Amino acid sequence: MYEDTPNKKHIDVFEEDIRNRYQFEKLKDWPIERLEGEQWLLENEFERFRVTFPPNDSLIQGEERAFILDNPNETKEALTDGELLRLNHIKKDLLGEIYRAIGHRKLKRREHRHELVNSATDLVEQISLMILSIRSTIQRLLPW
């Protein structure tokens, strides 16, 4: 889907990991408070990932970076505009999953509240009918 960019493999690994963690099916049962906090954690996660790449004017990029850091996997280069755009799209998609889960939890809370209100209403109706039934029975038993 995305063209071959200098940091594609690093972004692909990050995207796969973070998308697995922020799936609606996993998030939908979390408490609303945790979901609301997760928005900021997601923002921080993307910022931490972004700063692992060298700045645009850095001389230590790519193969030179791997050689200097003595790590063959550390071939990161400055993020291109396309890569930054891709990261922004990923973040917006995942924020959408979080917002969707928040909406789901609010809807469930509302449905649960309706169930409680309906249960309370049914209880009051049953008590009223029982009182009226007792009153009717008492009236039939009294001679006057």
Z-matrix of the N, CA and C atoms (Angstrom, degrees):
N
C 1 1.447
C 2 1.531 1 110.41
N 3 1.309 2 117.19 1 -44.60
C 4 1.453 3 120.83 2 178.17
C 5 1.513 4 108.89 3 -100.27
N 6 1.330 5 114.73 4 144.25
C 7 1.455 6 118.45 5 -179.18
C 8 1.529 7 109.36 6 -65.19
N 9 1.298 8 114.50 7 166.30
C 10 1.456 9 119.66 8 -178.86
C 11 1.521 10 108.91 9 -74.42
N 12 1.312 11 116.31 10 107.56
C 13 1.457 12 122.13 11 -179.36
C 14 1.527 13 108.68 12 -107.37
N 15 1.312 14 118.24 13 164.18
C 16 1.463 15 120.54 14 -176.18
C 17 1.532 16 114.18 15 -57.89
N 18 1.314 17 117.82 16 -32.32
C 19 1.469 18 121.42 17 -175.96
C 20 1.522 19 113.25 18 -109.95
N 21 1.321 20 116.86 19 19.59
C 22 1.471 21 121.30 20 -174.01
C 23 1.525 22 112.10 21 -55.81
N 24 1.322 23 118.01 22 -44.91
C 25 1.470 24 119.13 23 -176.17
C 26 1.532 25 111.26 24 -66.09
N 27 1.328 26 117.51 25 -35.77
C 28 1.474 27 120.51 26 178.14
C 29 1.530 28 110.61 27 -67.63
N 30 1.315 29 115.77 28 -42.94
C 31 1.466 30 120.39 29 -179.57
C 32 1.526 31 110.24 30 -68.81
N 33 1.339 32 117.30 31 -38.43
C 34 1.473 33 120.30 32 178.47
C 35 1.522 34 111.58 33 -60.16
N 36 1.324 35 116.54 34 -44.24
C 37 1.472 36 120.39 35 179.72
C 38 1.527 37 110.02 36 -64.70
N 39 1.326 38 116.85 37 -44.42
C 40 1.467 39 121.21 38 178.62
C 41 1.523 40 110.84 39 -61.74
N 42 1.345 41 116.34 40 -44.94
C 43 1.464 42 120.84 41 -178.54
C 44 1.525 43 111.19 42 -62.56
N 45 1.318 44 117.31 43 -44.56
C 46 1.459 45 120.40 44 -179.25
C 47 1.530 46 110.46 45 -61.82
N 48 1.323 47 116.66 46 -44.19
C 49 1.462 48 120.71 47 -179.18
C 50 1.529 49 111.48 48 -64.25
N 51 1.299 50 116.64 49 -47.35
C 52 1.463 51 119.49 50 -173.93
C 53 1.535 52 111.25 51 -74.32
N 54 1.326 53 117.32 52 -33.59
C 55 1.472 54 119.10 53 176.62
C 56 1.531 55 110.97 54 -66.95
N 57 1.313 56 117.44 55 -34.26
C 58 1.462 57 120.12 56 176.71
C 59 1.523 58 111.69 57 -65.25
N 60 1.321 59 116.75 58 -33.49
C 61 1.466 60 120.10 59 -178.99
C 62 1.516 61 113.14 60 -79.39
N 63 1.312 62 117.62 61 -28.92
C 64 1.463 63 120.89 62 -174.58
C 65 1.522 64 111.94 63 -112.34
N 66 1.317 65 117.76 64 50.50
C 67 1.455 66 122.30 65 175.06
C 68 1.526 67 108.78 66 -90.30
N 69 1.321 68 115.55 67 141.78
C 70 1.463 69 120.84 68 -178.75
C 71 1.523 70 111.26 69 -55.33
N 72 1.327 71 117.10 70 -41.34
C 73 1.470 72 120.35 71 -177.51
C 74 1.523 73 111.57 72 -60.84
N 75 1.312 74 117.18 73 -31.54
C 76 1.472 75 120.82 74 177.83
C 77 1.522 76 111.23 75 -82.11
N 78 1.326 77 116.41 76 -35.01
C 79 1.463 78 120.90 77 -174.45
C 80 1.525 79 113.51 78 -80.31
N 81 1.321 80 118.15 79 -25.22
C 82 1.465 81 120.70 80 -168.81
C 83 1.527 82 114.06 81 -64.36
N 84 1.319 83 118.36 82 -18.02
C 85 1.460 84 120.37 83 -179.97
C 86 1.532 85 112.95 84 -101.27
N 87 1.328 86 117.22 85 0.73
C 88 1.462 87 120.76 86 179.09
C 89 1.529 88 109.62 87 -74.30
N 90 1.332 89 117.84 88 151.74
C 91 1.473 90 119.93 89 174.48
C 92 1.537 91 110.31 90 -65.31
N 93 1.316 92 116.00 91 150.12
C 94 1.475 93 120.77 92 -178.38
C 95 1.522 94 111.29 93 -58.01
N 96 1.321 95 117.22 94 -40.34
C 97 1.459 96 120.51 95 -178.00
C 98 1.532 97 110.90 96 -60.50
N 99 1.318 98 116.08 97 -41.12
C 100 1.465 99 119.86 98 179.51
C 101 1.525 100 110.34 99 -67.92
N 102 1.322 101 116.82 100 -39.99
C 103 1.458 102 120.28 101 178.73
C 104 1.522 103 111.36 102 -62.96
N 105 1.326 104 116.15 103 -41.35
C 106 1.466 105 119.15 104 179.47
C 107 1.520 106 110.78 105 -64.72
N 108 1.317 107 117.74 106 -37.68
C 109 1.459 108 120.76 107 175.86
C 110 1.519 109 112.15 108 -70.03
N 111 1.309 110 116.09 109 -29.24
C 112 1.463 111 120.98 110 -177.90
C 113 1.524 112 111.61 111 -66.45
N 114 1.311 113 117.54 112 -26.44
C 115 1.465 114 120.61 113 176.72
C 116 1.520 115 110.21 114 -57.24
N 117 1.325 116 115.56 115 -45.71
C 118 1.472 117 120.11 116 -177.68
C 119 1.517 118 111.20 117 -73.22
N 120 1.318 119 116.95 118 -33.53
C 121 1.464 120 119.59 119 176.12
C 122 1.523 121 110.71 120 -65.13
N 123 1.328 122 116.60 121 -38.16
C 124 1.457 123 120.46 122 177.87
C 125 1.531 124 110.39 123 -63.77
N 126 1.315 125 116.32 124 -44.74
C 127 1.472 126 120.23 125 177.29
C 128 1.528 127 110.44 126 -57.54
N 129 1.331 128 115.96 127 -45.37
C 130 1.468 129 120.28 128 179.97
C 131 1.526 130 111.75 129 -65.16
N 132 1.305 131 116.85 130 -38.16
C 133 1.466 132 121.33 131 179.29
C 134 1.530 133 110.39 132 -60.74
N 135 1.315 134 116.91 133 -43.62
C 136 1.462 135 120.17 134 179.05
C 137 1.529 136 111.12 135 -67.91
N 138 1.305 137 116.73 136 -38.21
C 139 1.462 138 119.30 137 178.54
C 140 1.531 139 110.82 138 -66.26
N 141 1.330 140 116.80 139 -41.60
C 142 1.474 141 119.99 140 177.74
C 143 1.522 142 110.77 141 -62.74
N 144 1.323 143 117.19 142 -38.65
C 145 1.463 144 120.31 143 178.58
C 146 1.529 145 110.09 144 -67.36
N 147 1.308 146 116.52 145 -43.34
C 148 1.474 147 120.64 146 -177.57
C 149 1.518 148 112.17 147 -61.35
N 150 1.330 149 117.20 148 -39.33
C 151 1.471 150 119.36 149 -176.54
C 152 1.524 151 112.92 150 -76.81
N 153 1.324 152 118.46 151 -5.27
C 154 1.465 153 119.44 152 175.26
C 155 1.530 154 111.49 153 -76.97
N 156 1.317 155 116.90 154 -9.65
C 157 1.457 156 120.95 155 178.61
C 158 1.523 157 109.49 156 -95.34
N 159 1.323 158 117.05 157 147.42
C 160 1.468 159 119.30 158 -180.00
C 161 1.526 160 111.33 159 -68.90
N 162 1.324 161 116.66 160 153.53
C 163 1.473 162 119.09 161 176.47
C 164 1.534 163 110.75 162 -67.84
N 165 1.323 164 115.93 163 165.41
C 166 1.466 165 121.32 164 -177.18
C 167 1.518 166 113.37 165 -58.42
N 168 1.318 167 117.20 166 -36.15
C 169 1.463 168 120.11 167 -175.84
C 170 1.533 169 113.53 168 -90.69
N 171 1.322 170 118.06 169 8.18
C 172 1.461 171 121.85 170 -179.10
C 173 1.520 172 111.32 171 -72.54
N 174 1.331 173 115.76 172 140.53
C 175 1.456 174 120.78 173 176.75
C 176 1.527 175 111.50 174 -88.37
N 177 1.322 176 115.99 175 -12.95
C 178 1.464 177 120.75 176 -177.75
C 179 1.529 178 108.86 177 -100.86
N 180 1.346 179 115.20 178 87.60
C 181 1.453 180 121.66 179 -178.56
C 182 1.514 181 109.95 180 -138.51
N 183 1.305 182 116.05 181 155.02
C 184 1.463 183 121.76 182 173.72
C 185 1.522 184 113.35 183 64.93
N 186 1.334 185 115.39 184 -132.82
C 187 1.467 186 121.44 185 -176.86
C 188 1.532 187 111.66 186 -64.39
N 189 1.324 188 116.86 187 -35.39
C 190 1.469 189 119.68 188 177.74
C 191 1.525 190 110.49 189 -63.14
N 192 1.303 191 115.89 190 -39.46
C 193 1.472 192 121.33 191 178.45
C 194 1.535 193 110.20 192 -62.72
N 195 1.337 194 116.18 193 -44.68
C 196 1.465 195 120.58 194 179.43
C 197 1.527 196 110.26 195 -62.40
N 198 1.324 197 117.19 196 -40.38
C 199 1.465 198 121.15 197 -179.84
C 200 1.528 199 111.21 198 -67.72
N 201 1.335 200 116.78 199 -47.43
C 202 1.471 201 120.97 200 -177.69
C 203 1.527 202 111.12 201 -66.21
N 204 1.335 203 117.45 202 -40.74
C 205 1.465 204 120.99 203 179.46
C 206 1.524 205 112.27 204 -82.03
N 207 1.323 206 116.72 205 -3.07
C 208 1.460 207 123.36 206 179.43
C 209 1.528 208 111.43 207 54.03
N 210 1.350 209 114.73 208 43.30
C 211 1.458 210 121.54 209 179.02
C 212 1.527 211 107.21 210 -141.80
N 213 1.333 212 118.20 211 109.97
C 214 1.464 213 119.89 212 -176.40
C 215 1.531 214 113.75 213 -65.04
N 216 1.325 215 117.59 214 -16.88
C 217 1.464 216 120.65 215 179.17
C 218 1.529 217 112.79 216 -87.05
N 219 1.299 218 117.50 217 -8.38
C 220 1.473 219 121.62 218 -175.10
C 221 1.534 220 109.75 219 -94.78
N 222 1.333 221 116.10 220 63.54
C 223 1.466 222 121.45 221 -178.29
C 224 1.524 223 111.75 222 -101.94
N 225 1.303 224 116.75 223 28.29
C 226 1.465 225 119.93 224 -175.64
C 227 1.521 226 111.07 225 -67.85
N 228 1.323 227 113.61 226 144.00
C 229 1.455 228 121.93 227 174.60
C 230 1.515 229 108.03 228 -120.03
N 231 1.321 230 116.01 229 171.18
C 232 1.461 231 119.84 230 177.86
C 233 1.525 232 108.65 231 -59.78
N 234 1.326 233 115.69 232 141.35
C 235 1.467 234 120.42 233 -179.34
C 236 1.524 235 110.09 234 -67.65
N 237 1.321 236 115.32 235 133.81
C 238 1.466 237 119.99 236 176.88
C 239 1.529 238 108.79 237 -81.80
N 240 1.321 239 116.00 238 168.98
C 241 1.468 240 119.90 239 177.49
C 242 1.525 241 111.00 240 -61.12
N 243 1.327 242 116.96 241 -39.06
C 244 1.458 243 120.94 242 178.52
C 245 1.518 244 112.13 243 -63.93
N 246 1.329 245 116.71 244 -38.77
C 247 1.467 246 120.59 245 178.64
C 248 1.522 247 111.28 246 -69.16
N 249 1.320 248 116.05 247 -40.09
C 250 1.471 249 119.26 248 176.76
C 251 1.522 250 110.71 249 -63.49
N 252 1.317 251 116.18 250 -39.76
C 253 1.466 252 120.93 251 177.26
C 254 1.525 253 110.42 252 -64.21
N 255 1.326 254 116.70 253 -42.12
C 256 1.465 255 120.57 254 178.65
C 257 1.531 256 110.30 255 -62.16
N 258 1.328 257 117.54 256 -45.10
C 259 1.466 258 120.68 257 178.33
C 260 1.528 259 111.07 258 -61.29
N 261 1.328 260 116.06 259 -39.14
C 262 1.459 261 120.24 260 178.57
C 263 1.529 262 110.91 261 -64.19
N 264 1.326 263 117.34 262 -40.43
C 265 1.471 264 121.02 263 177.93
C 266 1.528 265 111.15 264 -64.87
N 267 1.316 266 116.15 265 -41.95
C 268 1.473 267 119.95 266 178.77
C 269 1.518 268 109.72 267 -61.30
N 270 1.328 269 116.16 268 -45.69
C 271 1.467 270 120.29 269 -178.63
C 272 1.522 271 110.86 270 -62.45
N 273 1.324 272 117.61 271 -42.95
C 274 1.468 273 120.39 272 179.04
C 275 1.523 274 111.42 273 -64.83
N 276 1.320 275 117.59 274 -39.36
C 277 1.467 276 120.65 275 176.56
C 278 1.525 277 110.78 276 -60.16
N 279 1.316 278 116.43 277 -44.87
C 280 1.462 279 120.40 278 -177.50
C 281 1.524 280 111.62 279 -71.37
N 282 1.325 281 117.01 280 -36.25
C 283 1.470 282 119.10 281 174.12
C 284 1.527 283 109.59 282 -62.54
N 285 1.331 284 116.55 283 -36.40
C 286 1.461 285 120.41 284 175.78
C 287 1.519 286 111.78 285 -61.91
N 288 1.323 287 117.05 286 -38.52
C 289 1.467 288 120.52 287 177.22
C 290 1.532 289 110.42 288 -64.93
N 291 1.328 290 116.23 289 -39.67
C 292 1.469 291 120.04 290 178.85
C 293 1.524 292 109.96 291 -66.23
N 294 1.328 293 117.32 292 -45.60
C 295 1.472 294 120.79 293 179.31
C 296 1.530 295 110.59 294 -62.55
N 297 1.313 296 115.93 295 -38.37
C 298 1.465 297 120.32 296 178.12
C 299 1.534 298 110.31 297 -62.92
N 300 1.332 299 116.26 298 -42.04
C 301 1.466 300 120.46 299 178.88
C 302 1.534 301 110.68 300 -66.67
N 303 1.336 302 117.19 301 -37.49
C 304 1.468 303 120.41 302 177.08
C 305 1.524 304 109.37 303 -62.69
N 306 1.331 305 117.19 304 -45.25
C 307 1.461 306 120.77 305 178.01
C 308 1.520 307 111.84 306 -61.12
N 309 1.320 308 116.30 307 -40.03
C 310 1.466 309 121.06 308 178.50
C 311 1.532 310 110.15 309 -62.74
N 312 1.336 311 117.19 310 -44.77
C 313 1.471 312 120.69 311 -179.72
C 314 1.528 313 110.72 312 -65.05
N 315 1.329 314 117.34 313 -39.27
C 316 1.466 315 120.10 314 178.72
C 317 1.522 316 110.51 315 -65.57
N 318 1.315 317 116.90 316 -40.31
C 319 1.460 318 120.96 317 177.60
C 320 1.528 319 110.42 318 -63.61
N 321 1.324 320 117.16 319 -43.43
C 322 1.466 321 120.66 320 178.52
C 323 1.526 322 110.77 321 -63.14
N 324 1.333 323 116.03 322 -40.11
C 325 1.467 324 119.91 323 178.49
C 326 1.522 325 110.16 324 -63.08
N 327 1.334 326 116.16 325 -41.79
C 328 1.455 327 121.21 326 179.36
C 329 1.529 328 110.55 327 -64.39
N 330 1.338 329 117.24 328 -43.72
C 331 1.462 330 120.69 329 178.59
C 332 1.523 331 110.51 330 -63.31
N 333 1.316 332 116.38 331 -41.14
C 334 1.464 333 120.36 332 179.09
C 335 1.528 334 110.04 333 -63.94
N 336 1.323 335 116.22 334 -41.14
C 337 1.455 336 120.50 335 178.44
C 338 1.523 337 109.84 336 -62.13
N 339 1.322 338 117.44 337 -40.86
C 340 1.464 339 120.88 338 177.66
C 341 1.521 340 110.82 339 -63.62
N 342 1.321 341 116.76 340 -39.38
C 343 1.462 342 120.24 341 177.74
C 344 1.526 343 110.36 342 -61.98
N 345 1.326 344 117.07 343 -41.75
C 346 1.463 345 120.70 344 178.97
C 347 1.527 346 111.09 345 -64.79
N 348 1.323 347 115.90 346 -43.96
C 349 1.464 348 119.67 347 179.26
C 350 1.523 349 109.85 348 -63.83
N 351 1.343 350 116.61 349 -42.54
C 352 1.461 351 119.48 350 178.29
C 353 1.525 352 111.03 351 -63.56
N 354 1.310 353 117.13 352 -40.21
C 355 1.463 354 120.48 353 178.61
C 356 1.520 355 110.72 354 -64.20
N 357 1.327 356 117.09 355 -42.52
C 358 1.459 357 120.86 356 179.25
C 359 1.528 358 110.42 357 -64.61
N 360 1.316 359 116.77 358 -41.80
C 361 1.455 360 120.95 359 178.52
C 362 1.530 361 110.80 360 -62.83
N 363 1.318 362 116.48 361 -44.55
C 364 1.468 363 120.25 362 177.43
C 365 1.521 364 111.01 363 -60.82
N 366 1.319 365 116.97 364 -40.68
C 367 1.461 366 120.97 365 179.29
C 368 1.529 367 111.13 366 -62.98
N 369 1.326 368 116.53 367 -45.12
C 370 1.465 369 120.80 368 179.30
C 371 1.529 370 110.07 369 -62.81
N 372 1.327 371 117.67 370 -42.37
C 373 1.464 372 121.04 371 178.53
C 374 1.532 373 111.30 372 -62.00
N 375 1.316 374 116.89 373 -43.10
C 376 1.463 375 121.00 374 179.72
C 377 1.528 376 111.10 375 -64.60
N 378 1.328 377 116.35 376 -40.66
C 379 1.465 378 120.14 377 178.04
C 380 1.526 379 110.06 378 -64.95
N 381 1.337 380 116.97 379 -42.28
C 382 1.470 381 120.72 380 178.30
C 383 1.525 382 111.47 381 -61.65
N 384 1.311 383 117.29 382 -44.74
C 385 1.461 384 120.89 383 178.16
C 386 1.522 385 111.19 384 -63.22
N 387 1.313 386 116.59 385 -38.73
C 388 1.460 387 120.15 386 179.50
C 389 1.532 388 110.31 387 -66.04
N 390 1.320 389 117.35 388 -41.87
C 391 1.465 390 121.28 389 179.05
C 392 1.531 391 109.81 390 -64.21
N 393 1.320 392 116.63 391 -44.76
C 394 1.462 393 120.04 392 179.07
C 395 1.533 394 111.13 393 -63.85
N 396 1.312 395 117.20 394 -37.98
C 397 1.461 396 121.30 395 178.15
C 398 1.524 397 111.06 396 -65.24
N 399 1.320 398 117.20 397 -42.82
C 400 1.465 399 121.35 398 178.20
C 401 1.526 400 110.12 399 -64.48
N 402 1.326 401 116.25 400 -42.74
C 403 1.471 402 120.69 401 179.27
C 404 1.530 403 110.16 402 -61.75
N 405 1.317 404 116.23 403 -43.49
C 406 1.466 405 120.86 404 179.49
C 407 1.531 406 110.84 405 -63.07
N 408 1.308 407 116.51 406 -42.68
C 409 1.468 408 120.30 407 179.21
C 410 1.515 409 110.82 408 -64.19
N 411 1.317 410 117.14 409 -42.42
C 412 1.462 411 121.48 410 179.24
C 413 1.516 412 110.11 411 -63.45
N 414 1.332 413 117.54 412 -42.56
C 415 1.462 414 120.15 413 -179.90
C 416 1.521 415 112.11 414 -63.31
N 417 1.318 416 116.43 415 -36.26
C 418 1.464 417 118.80 416 178.38
C 419 1.524 418 111.68 417 -70.05
N 420 1.304 419 117.53 418 -28.94
C 421 1.459 420 121.00 419 -178.16
C 422 1.555 421 112.74 420 -81.69
N 423 1.283 422 116.39 421 -25.80
C 424 1.466 423 119.50 422 -179.66
C 425 1.526 424 110.55 423 -77.90
N 426 1.347 425 118.39 424 139.91
C 427 1.454 426 120.56 425 -176.35
C 428 1.539 427 113.89 426 -73.86
N 429 1.231 428 121.65 427 -23.30
C 430 1.473 429 119.36 428 -174.73
C 431 1.437 430 113.48 429 -90.75
